């Protein structure tokens, strides 16, 4: 299906923005003239520019960073342009550019399309072959930039836009932006079979949709202790804390277990999306009398180091998950997962094998699942080893990068 954007066509052949503007976009965080991952033994066949928000460094951003790090192994240079620069470019800079070059093209508001012209100029200056967008906002920019530059673009569906947050109006706006932007999109990548089916049900051509499961490095830090029934159990939740992650549900489950006399604590790892939500959670912790059972960690760029301090990773999401990266990272660290049956999560975790699955919004059932593990009804060692084997065999970062590079090659006619 095609949509005519006459105003885009009118500006397609306009001269680039002034070079000083390009310099201001790229100089602050551009790490080098060449991607340091590219060497003489790694022939590059295509250059891809990922158009991303860049405000946070959560699940989707970890996907992006792993792609930037691994794609050169498969002949693809992967760079980034941040339209809402924040945590992502900072983390990229801290890693010395090993994940690719980072450009800036900051949007001043949700509908600031000037960033699309900046992306067009980056395409011309660095000779990118393909654009790859990851959010509704970046899809809007990539869609316009694709028409301006004449190169194809791919859209990566990490979660359902219509169910991404607790703000109904924001969801509706993002869903509409996504649908409108996808006219002219060359290919969709979804992180789970559930999102693939949803995209096809909404009208996507199934020949132009590919499932690429998320993947992570198999990092298994050495543990200093192994939990035992009757002892202290440390649960952990790693996320950008926002209402759809279900932190309230695990707190209510924890209060129920505390009343039963079980020694279970919760480490909260990750920042809160807003101060208002953090205040709500603090009030709930006080009301439930859990102050002595909560350990607050905040943001970390070293997730495996935090996971190894946990006996189980809990993710009680209410909705809006594609295939959570932290679930895979926990499995890689041989940490059992206690999560909810939300979209792509059951594609990675088999209930009772690599972890435990409860229904969303149900603290009683979540408490039941936690109890089966901490009481010894399920053997922790057996479950942790099963989680490790499944991640290593099915959800590696290299497998994700290889499948993504296959999509690029097919789209660009590279075989």
C-alpha positions in Angstrom: 0.0 0.0 0.0 1.4 3.4 -0.9 0.6 6.9 0.4 1.6 10.1 -1.5 3.5 12.6 0.6 3.7 15.5 -1.9 5.4 17.8 0.6 8.1 15.1 1.2 8.7 14.8 -2.5 9.0 18.5 -2.8 11.9 18.6 -0.3 13.6 15.3 -1.3 16.2 17.0 -3.5 16.7 20.1 -1.3 20.4 20.7 -0.4 21.6 19.3 2.9 21.4 21.2 6.1 24.4 23.4 6.7 27.5 21.4 7.6 27.8 23.1 10.9 24.4 21.6 11.8 25.6 18.1 10.8 28.7 18.6 12.9 26.6 19.6 15.9 24.5 16.5 15.4 27.4 14.1 15.2 30.5 15.5 16.8 29.6 15.2 20.5 29.1 11.4 20.5 30.6 10.2 17.2 33.2 7.8 18.4 35.3 7.5 15.2 35.2 7.7 11.5 35.0 3.9 11.4 33.1 1.5 13.4 35.8 -0.1 15.7 34.1 -3.5 15.3 35.0 -3.5 11.6 38.4 -4.9 10.8 40.3 -6.3 7.8 38.8 -9.7 8.4 35.3 -8.5 8.5 34.2 -7.4 5.1 31.2 -5.0 5.3 28.4 -5.4 2.8 25.9 -2.9 4.1 25.7 0.0 6.5 22.5 0.5 8.6 21.5 3.5 10.7 19.3 2.7 13.6 16.8 5.4 14.4 16.1 5.2 18.1 14.7 7.3 20.9 17.7 7.0 23.2 16.1 8.5 26.3 16.4 5.3 28.4 18.6 2.2 28.5 16.0 -0.5 29.1 15.0 -3.7 27.2 14.7 -2.3 23.7 17.9 -0.3 24.1 19.8 -3.4 25.1 18.5 -5.1 21.9 19.9 -2.2 20.0 23.2 -2.2 21.8 23.7 -5.9 21.2 22.9 -5.5 17.5 25.4 -2.7 17.2 28.0 -4.9 18.8 27.3 -8.2 17.0 26.1 -7.2 13.5 29.6 -6.4 12.1 30.4 -10.1 12.5 27.8 -10.7 9.8 29.0 -8.0 7.5 26.8 -5.1 8.7 27.9 -1.8 10.1 25.3 -0.6 12.6 25.3 3.0 13.8 22.7 5.0 15.7 20.9 8.3 15.6 19.1 9.4 18.8 16.0 11.6 18.5 15.5 11.8 22.3 19.1 11.6 23.5 19.5 10.6 27.1 20.8 7.4 28.8 21.6 5.4 25.6 24.2 7.7 24.1 25.8 8.0 27.5 26.1 4.3 27.8 27.4 4.0 24.3 30.1 6.6 25.0 31.1 4.7 28.2 31.8 1.6 26.1 34.2 3.5 23.9 32.3 3.2 20.7 32.5 -0.6 20.6 28.8 -0.8 19.8 28.9 1.6 16.8 28.9 5.3 16.1 26.2 7.5 17.7 24.7 10.6 16.1 22.2 13.1 17.6 19.1 14.5 15.8 17.1 15.7 18.7 13.3 16.3 18.3 12.0 19.4 20.0 8.5 17.8 20.4 6.5 14.7 19.4 5.8 16.0 15.9 9.1 17.8 15.1 9.9 16.4 11.6 13.0 18.4 11.2 14.9 15.4 12.6 14.0 13.5 9.5 15.9 16.0 7.4 18.9 15.6 9.7 18.7 11.8 9.3 18.5 12.3 5.5 21.8 14.2 5.7 23.4 11.6 7.8 22.4 9.0 5.2 24.1 11.0 2.5 27.2 11.9 4.5 27.9 8.3 5.8 26.3 6.5 2.8 23.9 4.3 4.8 22.0 1.6 2.9 19.1 1.1 5.2 17.2 2.7 8.1 16.0 0.6 11.1 13.5 2.2 13.5 12.4 0.8 16.9 9.6 3.0 18.3 6.5 4.8 16.9 8.3 8.1 17.2 11.4 6.8 15.5 9.2 5.1 12.9 7.7 8.5 12.0 11.1 10.0 11.5 12.5 7.0 9.6 9.4 6.9 7.3 10.0 10.5 6.2 13.8 10.2 6.1 13.4 7.1 3.9 11.4 9.0 1.3 13.8 12.0 1.5 16.9 9.8 1.0 15.5 7.1 -1.2 16.6 4.2 0.9 14.4 1.4 2.4 13.6 1.1 6.1 12.8 -1.7 8.6 10.6 -1.4 11.7 11.3 -3.4 14.8 8.2 -4.2 16.9 9.4 -4.6 20.5 5.9 -4.3 22.1 2.3 -3.4 21.1 2.0 0.3 20.8 -1.6 0.2 21.7 -0.8 -1.4 25.1 2.6 0.1 25.9 1.7 2.2 28.9 -1.1 3.0 31.4 -1.9 6.3 29.6 -4.8 5.4 27.2 -4.4 8.6 25.2 -0.7 8.3 24.7 -1.2 4.7 23.6 -3.8 5.8 21.1 -1.5 8.5 19.7 1.5 6.2 19.4 -0.6 3.5 17.8 -1.9 5.9 15.2 1.5 7.3 14.5 2.9 3.8 14.1 0.1 2.7 11.7 0.5 5.9 9.6 4.3 5.6 9.5 4.3 2.0 8.4 3.0 3.0 4.9 6.1 2.5 2.8 7.9 0.4 5.4 9.9 -2.3 3.6 9.8 -5.0 6.4 8.7 -5.6 9.9 10.7 -7.5 12.5 8.8 -8.7 15.6 10.5 -10.0 18.7 7.9 -12.7 19.3 5.4 -14.9 17.5 2.5 -13.3 19.4 3.5 -9.8 18.0 3.9 -11.3 14.5 0.4 -12.7 14.6 -1.0 -9.4 15.9 0.8 -7.5 13.1 -0.6 -9.8 10.4 -4.1 -9.6 12.0 -3.9 -5.8 11.7 -3.2 -6.0 8.0 0.6 -6.5 7.6 1.7 -8.6 4.6 2.9 -11.9 6.2 5.6 -12.1 3.5 7.0 -8.8 5.0 7.1 -9.9 8.6 9.9 -11.8 10.2 10.1 -13.0 13.8 13.6 -12.4 15.3 13.6 -13.4 19.0 15.5 -11.2 21.3 18.9 -12.5 22.3 21.5 -11.7 24.9 25.1 -12.7 25.7 25.4 -15.9 27.7 27.0 -14.4 30.8 26.9 -16.6 33.9 28.7 -15.0 36.8 29.9 -17.2 39.6 27.5 -17.4 42.5 28.7 -17.0 46.1 25.6 -18.7 47.6 22.9 -21.1 46.6 19.4 -20.7 48.2 18.0 -23.4 50.4 14.4 -24.1 51.6 13.8 -22.5 54.9 16.5 -19.9 54.4 16.5 -16.3 53.1 15.5 -15.9 49.4 16.4 -12.8 47.4 14.0 -12.0 44.6 14.9 -9.3 42.1 13.0 -7.2 39.7 15.0 -5.5 36.9 13.1 -3.0 34.8 12.4 0.6 34.0 9.8 0.9 36.8 6.4 1.9 35.4 2.9 0.8 36.0 2.7 -1.8 33.4 5.6 -3.7 34.9 3.4 -4.8 37.8 5.7 -3.8 40.7 2.6 -3.4 42.9 1.6 -7.0 42.3 4.9 -8.4 43.5 4.8 -6.2 46.6 1.4 -7.5 47.5 2.6 -11.1 46.9 5.6 -10.3 49.1 3.4 -9.0 51.9 1.3 -12.2 51.7 4.5 -14.4 52.0 5.8 -12.3 54.9 2.6 -12.9 56.8 3.3 -16.6 56.4 6.7 -16.2 58.0 8.7 -16.8 54.8 12.0 -15.0 54.7 11.8 -13.4 51.2 13.2 -10.0 50.2 13.0 -8.0 47.0 15.8 -6.1 45.2 14.4 -3.3 43.0 16.9 -2.8 40.2 16.2 0.0 37.7 15.1 3.6 37.7 11.5 4.8 38.0 9.9 6.3 34.9 8.5 9.2 37.0 8.9 10.7 40.5 5.1 10.4 40.9 5.1 6.7 40.3 8.1 6.2 42.7 6.2 8.1 45.4 3.2 5.8 44.9 5.4 2.7 45.3 7.0 4.1 48.4 3.6 4.7 49.9 2.6 1.2 49.1 5.7 -0.3 50.6 5.0 1.7 53.8 1.4 0.6 53.9 2.3 -3.0 53.5 5.0 -2.8 56.1 7.7 -4.0 53.8 10.4 -1.5 54.5 12.8 -4.1 55.9 12.2 -6.5 52.9 13.1 -4.1 50.1 16.5 -3.3 48.7 16.7 -0.4 46.3 19.5 -0.5 43.7 18.5 2.0 40.9 19.9 2.0 37.4 22.7 -0.4 36.5 24.5 -0.9 33.3 25.8 -4.3 34.5 22.7 -6.4 34.7 24.5 -9.8 35.1 26.3 -8.5 38.2 22.9 -7.8 39.8 21.2 -10.9 38.6 23.8 -13.2 40.3 22.8 -11.6 43.6 19.3 -12.9 43.1 17.8 -16.3 43.8 15.0 -15.7 41.3 14.1 -12.9 39.0 10.4 -11.8 39.1 8.7 -9.9 36.3 4.9 -9.5 37.0 4.1 -7.5 33.8 0.5 -6.6 33.3 0.7 -6.2 29.5 2.8 -4.6 26.8 5.8 -7.1 26.7 7.2 -8.4 23.5 10.0 -10.7 24.7 11.6 -9.1 27.8 15.4 -8.9 27.6 15.7 -9.2 31.3 14.0 -12.6 31.2 16.7 -13.9 28.8 19.5 -12.2 30.8 18.2 -14.0 34.0 18.2 -17.3 32.2 21.7 -16.7 30.9 22.8 -16.1 34.5 21.1 -19.4 35.5 18.6 -17.5 37.6 15.0 -19.0 37.5 12.3 -16.6 36.3 9.0 -16.0 37.9 6.9 -14.0 35.4 3.4 -13.6 34.0 1.8 -15.1 30.9 2.1 -11.9 28.9 2.7 -12.0 25.1 6.2 -13.3 24.3 7.3 -14.3 27.8 5.8 -17.9 27.5 7.8 -18.3 24.3 11.0 -18.3 26.4 9.9 -19.8 29.7 8.1 -23.1 30.1 6.1 -23.1 33.3 7.8 -25.4 35.8 10.9 -26.0 33.7 13.0 -22.8 33.2 10.8 -20.8 35.5 7.3 -20.2 36.8 4.4 -18.4 35.1 1.4 -16.8 36.8 -1.6 -14.9 35.4 -1.2 -11.1 35.3 -2.8 -8.9 38.0 -3.1 -11.7 40.5 -0.9 -11.3 43.6 -2.3 -14.5 45.2 -1.3 -16.7 42.3 2.1 -15.0 42.0 2.7 -15.6 45.7 1.7 -19.3 45.1 4.4 -19.6 42.4 7.1 -17.9 44.6 6.1 -20.3 47.5 6.6 -23.4 45.4 10.2 -22.3 44.7 11.3 -21.0 48.1 9.7 -24.0 49.9 11.7 -26.5 47.9 8.7 -28.0 46.2 10.6 -27.3 43.0 14.3 -27.9 42.9 16.2 -24.6 42.4 19.3 -26.2 40.9 17.4 -28.2 38.3 15.4 -25.1 37.3 18.4 -22.8 37.1 20.3 -25.2 34.9 17.3 -25.6 32.6 17.1 -21.8 32.2 20.8 -21.6 31.4 20.6 -24.3 28.7 17.5 -22.8 27.0 18.9 -19.3 26.8 22.3 -20.6 25.4 20.6 -22.8 22.8 17.8 -20.5 21.7 18.2 -16.9 22.6 21.8 -15.7 22.1 22.9 -12.3 20.9 24.7 -13.8 17.9 21.5 -15.7 16.8 19.6 -12.4 17.0 22.2 -10.5 15.0 22.4 -13.3 12.4 18.7 -13.4 11.9 18.5 -9.6 11.7 21.4 -9.5 9.1 19.5 -12.1 7.1 16.5 -9.7 6.9 18.8 -6.8 5.8 20.5 -9.0 3.1 17.3 -10.2 1.7 15.8 -6.7 1.6 19.0 -5.2 -0.1 19.3 -8.1 -2.5 22.6 -9.3 -1.1 21.7 -13.0 -1.1 
